[in-house]
């Protein structure tokens, strides 16, 4: 697809980041599933949320080419931070912004974990 990995030694670093991103979106799906009464509506709601997040994350095209208003929206997109982190790891472009990406993902995971746990406790009682 036009991307070549220069150093295969970074592959072990990619897996924890991919797991972190997947955990974030699994938690998001769990929270939404606990709120949706009709399970047939769940995939529609998830697609309505995840697809725009994916398209505005920078995974398919550079964020720098987007209009300024859309770039502002991407700053609130958690997938943007995950994509930035994965791209920087694969390109060996480690910088202080990677710490921000990690912190944002970790804080969102913690928040979604607390919310998800609370929602499931209410379902069980």
N, CA, C and O atoms as CSV, one atom per row, in Angstrom:
chain,resi,resn,atom,element,x,y,z
A,1,UNK,N,N,0.832,-1.203,0.000
A,1,UNK,CA,C,0.000,0.000,0.000
A,1,UNK,C,C,0.871,1.259,0.000
A,1,UNK,O,O,0.351,2.361,0.176
A,2,UNK,N,N,2.170,1.118,-0.192
A,2,UNK,CA,C,3.017,2.295,-0.241
A,2,UNK,C,C,3.781,2.558,1.038
A,2,UNK,O,O,4.548,3.519,1.102
A,3,UNK,N,N,3.600,1.747,2.044
A,3,UNK,CA,C,4.310,1.950,3.314
A,3,UNK,C,C,5.287,0.807,3.512
A,3,UNK,O,O,4.911,-0.363,3.427
A,4,UNK,N,N,6.520,1.140,3.771
A,4,UNK,CA,C,7.525,0.129,4.033
A,4,UNK,C,C,8.080,0.331,5.432
A,4,UNK,O,O,8.442,1.440,5.825
A,5,UNK,N,N,8.139,-0.756,6.167
A,5,UNK,CA,C,8.704,-0.699,7.504
A,5,UNK,C,C,10.223,-0.750,7.357
A,5,UNK,O,O,10.776,-1.697,6.798
A,6,UNK,N,N,10.877,0.275,7.862
A,6,UNK,CA,C,12.333,0.358,7.730
A,6,UNK,C,C,13.051,-0.533,8.736
A,6,UNK,O,O,14.079,-1.131,8.417
A,7,UNK,N,N,12.514,-0.623,9.944
A,7,UNK,CA,C,13.135,-1.421,10.988
A,7,UNK,C,C,12.071,-2.331,11.588
A,7,UNK,O,O,11.116,-1.864,12.208
A,8,UNK,N,N,12.248,-3.632,11.397
A,8,UNK,CA,C,11.272,-4.574,11.915
A,8,UNK,C,C,11.363,-4.733,13.431
A,8,UNK,O,O,10.542,-5.433,14.026
A,9,UNK,N,N,12.325,-4.110,14.050
A,9,UNK,CA,C,12.456,-4.137,15.497
A,9,UNK,C,C,11.372,-3.354,16.213
A,9,UNK,O,O,11.192,-3.509,17.421
A,10,UNK,N,N,10.639,-2.508,15.478
A,10,UNK,CA,C,9.570,-1.724,16.101
A,10,UNK,C,C,8.259,-2.500,16.181
A,10,UNK,O,O,7.320,-2.067,16.849
A,11,UNK,N,N,8.192,-3.640,15.506
A,11,UNK,CA,C,6.942,-4.417,15.489
A,11,UNK,C,C,6.482,-4.788,16.900
A,11,UNK,O,O,5.286,-4.681,17.170
A,12,UNK,N,N,7.357,-5.217,17.817
A,12,UNK,CA,C,6.883,-5.508,19.174
A,12,UNK,C,C,6.279,-4.295,19.891
A,12,UNK,O,O,5.457,-4.462,20.792
A,13,UNK,N,N,6.672,-3.089,19.506
A,13,UNK,CA,C,6.085,-1.890,20.111
A,13,UNK,C,C,4.692,-1.590,19.560
A,13,UNK,O,O,3.887,-0.925,20.212
A,14,UNK,N,N,4.422,-2.079,18.371
A,14,UNK,CA,C,3.136,-1.804,17.728
A,14,UNK,C,C,2.014,-2.565,18.432
A,14,UNK,O,O,0.919,-2.031,18.608
A,15,UNK,N,N,2.277,-3.798,18.831
A,15,UNK,CA,C,1.224,-4.625,19.418
A,15,UNK,C,C,0.621,-4.040,20.700
A,15,UNK,O,O,-0.604,-4.025,20.815
A,16,UNK,N,N,1.402,-3.561,21.662
A,16,UNK,CA,C,0.770,-2.960,22.840
A,16,UNK,C,C,-0.072,-1.729,22.510
A,16,UNK,O,O,-1.110,-1.495,23.129
A,17,UNK,N,N,0.380,-0.948,21.533
A,17,UNK,CA,C,-0.396,0.237,21.138
A,17,UNK,C,C,-1.695,-0.168,20.452
A,17,UNK,O,O,-2.739,0.441,20.681
A,18,UNK,N,N,-1.629,-1.197,19.612
A,18,UNK,CA,C,-2.836,-1.679,18.944
A,18,UNK,C,C,-3.817,-2.266,19.966
A,18,UNK,O,O,-5.029,-2.090,19.840
A,19,UNK,N,N,-3.295,-2.952,20.960
A,19,UNK,CA,C,-4.151,-3.499,22.016
A,19,UNK,C,C,-4.782,-2.362,22.818
A,19,UNK,O,O,-5.955,-2.433,23.183
A,20,UNK,N,N,-4.013,-1.327,23.089
A,20,UNK,CA,C,-4.529,-0.169,23.831
A,20,UNK,C,C,-5.661,0.506,23.059
A,20,UNK,O,O,-6.682,0.858,23.650
A,21,UNK,N,N,-5.500,0.690,21.765
A,21,UNK,CA,C,-6.534,1.312,20.930
A,21,UNK,C,C,-7.762,0.417,20.861
A,21,UNK,O,O,-8.890,0.898,20.967
A,22,UNK,N,N,-7.549,-0.880,20.685
A,22,UNK,CA,C,-8.698,-1.781,20.608
A,22,UNK,C,C,-9.433,-1.854,21.942
A,22,UNK,O,O,-10.658,-1.975,21.966
A,23,UNK,N,N,-8.702,-1.783,23.045
A,23,UNK,CA,C,-9.329,-1.777,24.370
A,23,UNK,C,C,-10.189,-0.530,24.551
A,23,UNK,O,O,-11.287,-0.602,25.102
A,24,UNK,N,N,-9.690,0.608,24.087
A,24,UNK,CA,C,-10.448,1.855,24.164
A,24,UNK,C,C,-11.777,1.739,23.433
A,24,UNK,O,O,-12.820,2.118,23.966
A,25,UNK,N,N,-11.741,1.216,22.217
A,25,UNK,CA,C,-12.969,1.132,21.445
A,25,UNK,C,C,-13.865,-0.018,21.886
A,25,UNK,O,O,-15.076,0.028,21.673
A,26,UNK,N,N,-13.290,-1.042,22.493
A,26,UNK,CA,C,-14.118,-2.095,23.103
A,26,UNK,C,C,-14.886,-1.538,24.294
A,26,UNK,O,O,-16.061,-1.851,24.485
A,27,UNK,N,N,-14.222,-0.719,25.088
A,27,UNK,CA,C,-14.902,-0.075,26.216
A,27,UNK,C,C,-16.005,0.854,25.734
A,27,UNK,O,O,-17.092,0.887,26.310
A,28,UNK,N,N,-15.728,1.606,24.680
A,28,UNK,CA,C,-16.754,2.477,24.115
A,28,UNK,C,C,-17.950,1.662,23.645
A,28,UNK,O,O,-19.097,2.038,23.892
A,29,UNK,N,N,-17.689,0.555,22.973
A,29,UNK,CA,C,-18.764,-0.323,22.524
A,29,UNK,C,C,-19.540,-0.930,23.677
A,29,UNK,O,O,-20.758,-1.091,23.597
A,30,UNK,N,N,-18.839,-1.267,24.749
A,30,UNK,CA,C,-19.501,-1.830,25.929
A,30,UNK,C,C,-20.443,-0.808,26.565
A,30,UNK,O,O,-21.558,-1.147,26.961
A,31,UNK,N,N,-19.996,0.424,26.659
A,31,UNK,CA,C,-20.841,1.478,27.238
A,31,UNK,C,C,-22.066,1.715,26.377
A,31,UNK,O,O,-23.176,1.847,26.893
A,32,UNK,N,N,-21.874,1.769,25.087
A,32,UNK,CA,C,-23.015,1.989,24.185
A,32,UNK,C,C,-23.958,0.802,24.229
A,32,UNK,O,O,-25.176,0.980,24.246
A,33,UNK,N,N,-23.410,-0.416,24.249
A,33,UNK,CA,C,-24.261,-1.614,24.296
A,33,UNK,C,C,-25.078,-1.666,25.573
A,33,UNK,O,O,-26.200,-2.173,25.565
A,34,UNK,N,N,-24.542,-1.155,26.666
A,34,UNK,CA,C,-25.293,-1.182,27.924
A,34,UNK,C,C,-26.440,-0.167,27.915
A,34,UNK,O,O,-27.362,-0.265,28.725
A,35,UNK,N,N,-26.382,0.807,27.001
A,35,UNK,CA,C,-27.429,1.828,26.926
A,35,UNK,C,C,-28.499,1.519,25.884
A,35,UNK,O,O,-29.622,2.015,25.972
A,36,UNK,N,N,-28.147,0.702,24.901
A,36,UNK,CA,C,-29.071,0.428,23.797
A,36,UNK,C,C,-29.995,-0.714,24.202
A,36,UNK,O,O,-29.534,-1.786,24.593
A,37,UNK,N,N,-31.291,-0.477,24.107
A,37,UNK,CA,C,-32.266,-1.511,24.441
A,37,UNK,C,C,-32.465,-2.501,23.300
A,37,UNK,O,O,-32.710,-3.684,23.538
A,38,UNK,N,N,-32.362,-2.026,22.071
A,38,UNK,CA,C,-32.557,-2.864,20.898
A,38,UNK,C,C,-31.183,-3.248,20.348
A,38,UNK,O,O,-30.473,-2.398,19.810
A,39,UNK,N,N,-30.807,-4.517,20.479
A,39,UNK,CA,C,-29.477,-4.938,20.044
A,39,UNK,C,C,-29.310,-4.872,18.532
A,39,UNK,O,O,-28.181,-4.890,18.042
A,40,UNK,N,N,-30.401,-4.797,17.783
A,40,UNK,CA,C,-30.281,-4.630,16.333
A,40,UNK,C,C,-29.830,-3.218,15.984
A,40,UNK,O,O,-29.276,-2.999,14.907
A,41,UNK,N,N,-30.057,-2.262,16.868
A,41,UNK,CA,C,-29.634,-0.880,16.631
A,41,UNK,C,C,-28.170,-0.658,17.014
A,41,UNK,O,O,-27.567,0.337,16.614
A,42,UNK,N,N,-27.603,-1.576,17.783
A,42,UNK,CA,C,-26.230,-1.402,18.253
A,42,UNK,C,C,-25.217,-1.257,17.116
A,42,UNK,O,O,-24.420,-0.320,17.151
A,43,UNK,N,N,-25.206,-2.150,16.094
A,43,UNK,CA,C,-24.222,-1.969,15.012
A,43,UNK,C,C,-24.387,-0.638,14.274
A,43,UNK,O,O,-23.403,-0.044,13.832
A,44,UNK,N,N,-25.614,-0.180,14.144
A,44,UNK,CA,C,-25.848,1.094,13.465
A,44,UNK,C,C,-25.253,2.242,14.269
A,44,UNK,O,O,-24.612,3.134,13.714
A,45,UNK,N,N,-25.468,2.212,15.565
A,45,UNK,CA,C,-24.934,3.270,16.426
A,45,UNK,C,C,-23.410,3.227,16.417
A,45,UNK,O,O,-22.767,4.274,16.350
A,46,UNK,N,N,-22.825,2.039,16.484
A,46,UNK,CA,C,-21.368,1.926,16.484
A,46,UNK,C,C,-20.779,2.416,15.160
A,46,UNK,O,O,-19.765,3.115,15.148
A,47,UNK,N,N,-21.413,2.048,14.053
A,47,UNK,CA,C,-20.918,2.527,12.760
A,47,UNK,C,C,-21.048,4.032,12.643
A,47,UNK,O,O,-20.194,4.689,12.048
A,48,UNK,N,N,-22.094,4.574,13.200
A,48,UNK,CA,C,-22.299,6.022,13.163
A,48,UNK,C,C,-21.200,6.749,13.934
A,48,UNK,O,O,-20.853,7.880,13.593
A,49,UNK,N,N,-20.655,6.120,14.959
A,49,UNK,CA,C,-19.582,6.734,15.748
A,49,UNK,C,C,-18.187,6.399,15.232
A,49,UNK,O,O,-17.341,7.283,15.096
A,50,UNK,N,N,-17.951,5.130,14.947
A,50,UNK,CA,C,-16.597,4.683,14.641
A,50,UNK,C,C,-16.142,5.107,13.242
A,50,UNK,O,O,-14.993,5.516,13.075
A,51,UNK,N,N,-17.000,5.022,12.251
A,51,UNK,CA,C,-16.566,5.374,10.897
A,51,UNK,C,C,-16.120,6.825,10.763
A,51,UNK,O,O,-15.052,7.066,10.199
A,52,UNK,N,N,-16.879,7.801,11.251
A,52,UNK,CA,C,-16.352,9.171,11.177
A,52,UNK,C,C,-15.064,9.351,11.977
A,52,UNK,O,O,-14.181,10.106,11.569
A,53,UNK,N,N,-14.953,8.664,13.110
A,53,UNK,CA,C,-13.728,8.762,13.899
A,53,UNK,C,C,-12.547,8.208,13.111
A,53,UNK,O,O,-11.447,8.759,13.163
A,54,UNK,N,N,-12.776,7.120,12.382
A,54,UNK,CA,C,-11.711,6.524,11.588
A,54,UNK,C,C,-11.303,7.434,10.427
A,54,UNK,O,O,-10.115,7.644,10.183
A,55,UNK,N,N,-12.285,7.966,9.723
A,55,UNK,CA,C,-11.978,8.814,8.578
A,55,UNK,C,C,-11.288,10.116,8.989
A,55,UNK,O,O,-10.493,10.663,8.224
A,56,UNK,N,N,-11.582,10.612,10.181
A,56,UNK,CA,C,-10.978,11.861,10.654
A,56,UNK,C,C,-9.762,11.639,11.558
A,56,UNK,O,O,-9.326,12.564,12.243
A,57,UNK,N,N,-9.217,10.428,11.563
A,57,UNK,CA,C,-8.099,10.130,12.449
A,57,UNK,C,C,-6.729,10.363,11.819
A,57,UNK,O,O,-5.726,10.442,12.528
A,58,UNK,N,N,-6.681,10.470,10.530
A,58,UNK,CA,C,-5.402,10.593,9.853
A,58,UNK,C,C,-4.871,9.257,9.382
A,58,UNK,O,O,-3.745,9.183,8.887
A,59,UNK,N,N,-5.652,8.198,9.522
A,59,UNK,CA,C,-5.214,6.878,9.081
A,59,UNK,C,C,-5.247,6.753,7.561
A,59,UNK,O,O,-4.434,6.032,6.982
A,60,UNK,N,N,-6.166,7.438,6.918
A,60,UNK,CA,C,-6.305,7.317,5.468
A,60,UNK,C,C,-5.657,8.458,4.700
A,60,UNK,O,O,-5.145,8.258,3.598
A,61,UNK,N,N,-5.677,9.646,5.274
A,61,UNK,CA,C,-5.086,10.814,4.619
A,61,UNK,C,C,-4.581,11.753,5.699
A,61,UNK,O,O,-5.072,11.732,6.827
A,62,UNK,N,N,-3.597,12.582,5.355
A,62,UNK,CA,C,-2.997,13.453,6.374
A,62,UNK,C,C,-3.964,14.505,6.906
A,62,UNK,O,O,-4.729,15.103,6.149
A,63,UNK,N,N,-3.920,14.713,8.186
A,63,UNK,CA,C,-4.776,15.716,8.825
A,63,UNK,C,C,-4.376,17.118,8.373
A,63,UNK,O,O,-5.215,18.017,8.324
A,64,UNK,N,N,-3.111,17.305,8.048
A,64,UNK,CA,C,-2.647,18.630,7.652
A,64,UNK,C,C,-3.312,19.136,6.370
A,64,UNK,O,O,-3.307,20.338,6.105
A,65,UNK,N,N,-3.879,18.237,5.581
A,65,UNK,CA,C,-4.564,18.639,4.349
A,65,UNK,C,C,-6.019,19.021,4.582
A,65,UNK,O,O,-6.696,19.458,3.651
A,66,UNK,N,N,-6.504,18.866,5.788
A,66,UNK,CA,C,-7.905,19.155,6.093
A,66,UNK,C,C,-8.091,20.648,6.375
A,66,UNK,O,O,-7.140,21.344,6.729
A,67,UNK,N,N,-9.328,21.131,6.214
A,67,UNK,CA,C,-9.605,22.532,6.581
A,67,UNK,C,C,-9.393,22.746,8.084
A,67,UNK,O,O,-9.518,21.803,8.864
A,68,UNK,N,N,-9.077,23.971,8.491
A,68,UNK,CA,C,-8.781,24.243,9.913
A,68,UNK,C,C,-9.914,23.845,10.868
A,68,UNK,O,O,-9.644,23.376,11.974
A,69,UNK,N,N,-11.156,24.020,10.465
A,69,UNK,CA,C,-12.273,23.655,11.342
A,69,UNK,C,C,-12.300,22.144,11.582
A,69,UNK,O,O,-12.603,21.699,12.688
A,70,UNK,N,N,-11.988,21.365,10.564
A,70,UNK,CA,C,-11.990,19.910,10.700
A,70,UNK,C,C,-10.784,19.451,11.519
A,70,UNK,O,O,-10.875,18.480,12.271
A,71,UNK,N,N,-9.657,20.146,11.374
A,71,UNK,CA,C,-8.477,19.824,12.176
A,71,UNK,C,C,-8.793,20.008,13.661
A,71,UNK,O,O,-8.333,19.230,14.496
A,72,UNK,N,N,-9.568,21.027,13.985
A,72,UNK,CA,C,-9.981,21.245,15.375
A,72,UNK,C,C,-10.817,20.073,15.868
A,72,UNK,O,O,-10.661,19.637,17.009
A,73,UNK,N,N,-11.694,19.563,15.028
A,73,UNK,CA,C,-12.536,18.415,15.403
A,73,UNK,C,C,-11.671,17.180,15.646
A,73,UNK,O,O,-11.948,16.394,16.552
A,74,UNK,N,N,-10.626,17.008,14.838
A,74,UNK,CA,C,-9.774,15.824,14.996
A,74,UNK,C,C,-9.038,15.813,16.333
A,74,UNK,O,O,-8.632,14.753,16.809
A,75,UNK,N,N,-8.867,16.978,16.937
A,75,UNK,CA,C,-8.199,17.017,18.251
A,75,UNK,C,C,-9.051,16.384,19.342
A,75,UNK,O,O,-8.531,16.013,20.395
A,76,UNK,N,N,-10.353,16.255,19.104
A,76,UNK,CA,C,-11.249,15.614,20.072
A,76,UNK,C,C,-11.492,14.152,19.730
A,76,UNK,O,O,-12.277,13.480,20.399
A,77,UNK,N,N,-10.835,13.663,18.709
A,77,UNK,CA,C,-11.007,12.288,18.241
A,77,UNK,C,C,-9.936,11.405,18.885
A,77,UNK,O,O,-8.748,11.599,18.625
A,78,UNK,N,N,-10.332,10.442,19.717
A,78,UNK,CA,C,-9.321,9.601,20.373
A,78,UNK,C,C,-8.543,8.742,19.384
A,78,UNK,O,O,-7.390,8.396,19.643
A,79,UNK,N,N,-9.152,8.397,18.263
A,79,UNK,CA,C,-8.441,7.572,17.298
A,79,UNK,C,C,-7.279,8.338,16.660
A,79,UNK,O,O,-6.303,7.728,16.223
A,80,UNK,N,N,-7.377,9.657,16.605
A,80,UNK,CA,C,-6.281,10.468,16.072
A,80,UNK,C,C,-5.009,10.253,16.890
A,80,UNK,O,O,-3.920,10.134,16.329
A,81,UNK,N,N,-5.147,10.204,18.200
A,81,UNK,CA,C,-3.990,10.012,19.065
A,81,UNK,C,C,-3.396,8.614,18.893
A,81,UNK,O,O,-2.177,8.442,18.921
A,82,UNK,N,N,-4.260,7.626,18.717
A,82,UNK,CA,C,-3.772,6.271,18.480
A,82,UNK,C,C,-3.068,6.138,17.147
A,82,UNK,O,O,-2.022,5.495,17.058
A,83,UNK,N,N,-3.629,6.739,16.109
A,83,UNK,CA,C,-3.013,6.685,14.784
A,83,UNK,C,C,-1.680,7.431,14.794
A,83,UNK,O,O,-0.698,6.948,14.230
A,84,UNK,N,N,-1.639,8.598,15.427
A,84,UNK,CA,C,-0.373,9.344,15.525
A,84,UNK,C,C,0.701,8.508,16.205
A,84,UNK,O,O,1.849,8.467,15.762
A,85,UNK,N,N,0.319,7.854,17.269
A,85,UNK,CA,C,1.272,7.045,18.024
A,85,UNK,C,C,1.786,5.884,17.176
A,85,UNK,O,O,2.990,5.632,17.125
A,86,UNK,N,N,0.875,5.181,16.513
A,86,UNK,CA,C,1.294,4.058,15.672
A,86,UNK,C,C,2.172,4.523,14.511
A,86,UNK,O,O,3.179,3.885,14.205
A,87,UNK,N,N,1.804,5.618,13.869
A,87,UNK,CA,C,2.619,6.131,12.764
A,87,UNK,C,C,4.009,6.533,13.240
A,87,UNK,O,O,5.002,6.238,12.575
A,88,UNK,N,N,4.085,7.195,14.372
A,88,UNK,CA,C,5.379,7.626,14.885
A,88,UNK,C,C,6.256,6.438,15.276
A,88,UNK,O,O,7.467,6.459,15.055
A,89,UNK,N,N,5.651,5.415,15.849
A,89,UNK,CA,C,6.421,4.220,16.213
A,89,UNK,C,C,6.945,3.535,14.958
A,89,UNK,O,O,8.120,3.173,14.897
A,90,UNK,N,N,6.092,3.353,13.960
A,90,UNK,CA,C,6.522,2.674,12.737
A,90,UNK,C,C,7.553,3.476,11.953
A,90,UNK,O,O,8.396,2.897,11.267
A,91,UNK,N,N,7.497,4.790,12.047
A,91,UNK,CA,C,8.461,5.648,11.345
A,91,UNK,C,C,9.676,6.005,12.199
A,91,UNK,O,O,10.527,6.783,11.767
A,92,UNK,N,N,9.764,5.451,13.395
A,92,UNK,CA,C,10.841,5.759,14.347
A,92,UNK,C,C,10.953,7.256,14.586
A,92,UNK,O,O,12.048,7.812,14.666
A,93,UNK,N,N,9.805,7.887,14.696
A,93,UNK,CA,C,9.734,9.332,14.922
A,93,UNK,C,C,9.264,9.576,16.354
A,93,UNK,O,O,8.211,10.172,16.579
A,94,UNK,N,N,10.040,9.117,17.296
A,94,UNK,CA,C,9.635,9.245,18.694
A,94,UNK,C,C,9.919,10.661,19.175
A,94,UNK,O,O,11.026,11.179,19.026
A,95,UNK,N,N,8.893,11.270,19.753
A,95,UNK,CA,C,9.000,12.662,20.189
A,95,UNK,C,C,8.178,12.865,21.455
A,95,UNK,O,O,7.453,11.961,21.868
A,96,UNK,N,N,8.277,14.039,22.077
A,96,UNK,CA,C,7.467,14.317,23.273
A,96,UNK,C,C,5.958,14.263,23.009
A,96,UNK,O,O,5.184,14.034,23.939
A,97,UNK,N,N,5.528,14.469,21.758
A,97,UNK,CA,C,4.091,14.394,21.467
A,97,UNK,C,C,3.562,12.976,21.646
A,97,UNK,O,O,2.363,12.779,21.841
A,98,UNK,N,N,4.459,11.980,21.580
A,98,UNK,CA,C,4.032,10.607,21.820
A,98,UNK,C,C,3.582,10.403,23.256
A,98,UNK,O,O,2.701,9.585,23.520
A,99,UNK,N,N,4.171,11.132,24.175
A,99,UNK,CA,C,3.754,11.049,25.575
A,99,UNK,C,C,2.341,11.585,25.721
A,99,UNK,O,O,1.529,11.011,26.447
A,100,UNK,N,N,2.040,12.689,25.032
A,100,UNK,CA,C,0.677,13.227,25.043
A,100,UNK,C,C,-0.302,12.203,24.481
A,100,UNK,O,O,-1.381,12.008,25.040
A,101,UNK,N,N,0.065,11.548,23.379
A,101,UNK,CA,C,-0.797,10.528,22.789
A,101,UNK,C,C,-1.069,9.396,23.775
A,101,UNK,O,O,-2.209,8.960,23.932
A,102,UNK,N,N,-0.022,8.927,24.432
A,102,UNK,CA,C,-0.173,7.854,25.422
A,102,UNK,C,C,-1.036,8.283,26.601
A,102,UNK,O,O,-1.884,7.520,27.066
A,103,UNK,N,N,-0.822,9.501,27.084
A,103,UNK,CA,C,-1.586,9.998,28.230
A,103,UNK,C,C,-3.058,10.135,27.865
A,103,UNK,O,O,-3.929,9.749,28.645
A,104,UNK,N,N,-3.342,10.678,26.691
A,104,UNK,CA,C,-4.740,10.840,26.272
A,104,UNK,C,C,-5.413,9.471,26.176
A,104,UNK,O,O,-6.525,9.293,26.673
A,105,UNK,N,N,-4.749,8.507,25.545
A,105,UNK,CA,C,-5.338,7.168,25.433
A,105,UNK,C,C,-5.532,6.524,26.800
A,105,UNK,O,O,-6.578,5.928,27.057
A,106,UNK,N,N,-4.537,6.636,27.684
A,106,UNK,CA,C,-4.637,6.026,29.014
A,106,UNK,C,C,-5.738,6.667,29.851
A,106,UNK,O,O,-6.477,5.964,30.540
A,107,UNK,N,N,-5.856,7.983,29.798
A,107,UNK,CA,C,-6.903,8.673,30.564
A,107,UNK,C,C,-8.287,8.296,30.022
A,107,UNK,O,O,-9.210,8.055,30.800
A,108,UNK,N,N,-8.435,8.244,28.705
A,108,UNK,CA,C,-9.728,7.852,28.135
A,108,UNK,C,C,-10.081,6.413,28.493
A,108,UNK,O,O,-11.241,6.109,28.773
A,109,UNK,N,N,-9.095,5.534,28.484
A,109,UNK,CA,C,-9.354,4.147,28.880
A,109,UNK,C,C,-9.809,4.094,30.333
A,109,UNK,O,O,-10.762,3.387,30.658
A,110,UNK,N,N,-9.141,4.831,31.204
A,110,UNK,CA,C,-9.523,4.836,32.618
A,110,UNK,C,C,-10.936,5.383,32.805
A,110,UNK,O,O,-11.727,4.823,33.564
A,111,UNK,N,N,-11.250,6.471,32.116
A,111,UNK,CA,C,-12.589,7.068,32.232
A,111,UNK,C,C,-13.655,6.109,31.698
A,111,UNK,O,O,-14.681,5.894,32.342
A,112,UNK,N,N,-13.406,5.538,30.522
A,112,UNK,CA,C,-14.391,4.615,29.945
A,112,UNK,C,C,-14.521,3.344,30.772
A,112,UNK,O,O,-15.604,2.764,30.847
A,113,UNK,N,N,-13.431,2.904,31.394
A,113,UNK,CA,C,-13.500,1.733,32.256
A,113,UNK,C,C,-14.374,2.005,33.474
A,113,UNK,O,O,-15.175,1.155,33.862
A,114,UNK,N,N,-14.229,3.170,34.074
A,114,UNK,CA,C,-15.077,3.537,35.215
A,114,UNK,C,C,-16.546,3.650,34.799
A,114,UNK,O,O,-17.432,3.145,35.488
A,115,UNK,N,N,-16.793,4.312,33.675
A,115,UNK,CA,C,-18.178,4.468,33.210
A,115,UNK,C,C,-18.770,3.120,32.852
A,115,UNK,O,O,-19.912,2.830,33.210
A,116,UNK,N,N,-17.996,2.279,32.139
A,116,UNK,CA,C,-18.490,0.959,31.751
A,116,UNK,C,C,-18.787,0.071,32.945
A,116,UNK,O,O,-19.790,-0.642,32.963
A,117,UNK,N,N,-17.913,0.115,33.945
A,117,UNK,CA,C,-18.143,-0.670,35.159
A,117,UNK,C,C,-19.405,-0.204,35.867
A,117,UNK,O,O,-20.195,-1.021,36.338
A,118,UNK,N,N,-19.592,1.095,35.941
A,118,UNK,CA,C,-20.787,1.647,36.575
A,118,UNK,C,C,-22.046,1.233,35.816
A,118,UNK,O,O,-23.042,0.857,36.434
A,119,UNK,N,N,-22.014,1.298,34.498
A,119,UNK,CA,C,-23.185,0.936,33.691
A,119,UNK,C,C,-23.534,-0.526,33.853
A,119,UNK,O,O,-24.710,-0.874,33.961
A,120,UNK,N,N,-22.529,-1.393,33.873
A,120,UNK,CA,C,-22.810,-2.816,34.018
A,120,UNK,C,C,-23.270,-3.148,35.428
A,120,UNK,O,O,-24.084,-4.056,35.599
A,121,UNK,N,N,-22.785,-2.455,36.432
A,121,UNK,CA,C,-23.284,-2.687,37.794
A,121,UNK,C,C,-24.755,-2.318,37.882
A,121,UNK,O,O,-25.515,-2.990,38.580
A,122,UNK,N,N,-25.172,-1.273,37.193
A,122,UNK,CA,C,-26.585,-0.892,37.214
A,122,UNK,C,C,-27.450,-1.891,36.468
A,122,UNK,O,O,-28.605,-2.106,36.838
A,123,UNK,N,N,-26.908,-2.505,35.419
A,123,UNK,CA,C,-27.653,-3.524,34.671
A,123,UNK,C,C,-27.873,-4.758,35.522
A,123,UNK,O,O,-28.953,-5.347,35.482
A,124,UNK,N,N,-26.869,-5.164,36.294
A,124,UNK,CA,C,-26.952,-6.371,37.098
A,124,UNK,C,C,-27.901,-6.222,38.277
A,124,UNK,O,O,-28.449,-7.219,38.748
A,125,UNK,N,N,-28.108,-5.014,38.761
A,125,UNK,CA,C,-28.979,-4.847,39.934
A,125,UNK,C,C,-30.390,-4.547,39.536
A,125,UNK,O,O,-31.253,-4.378,40.398
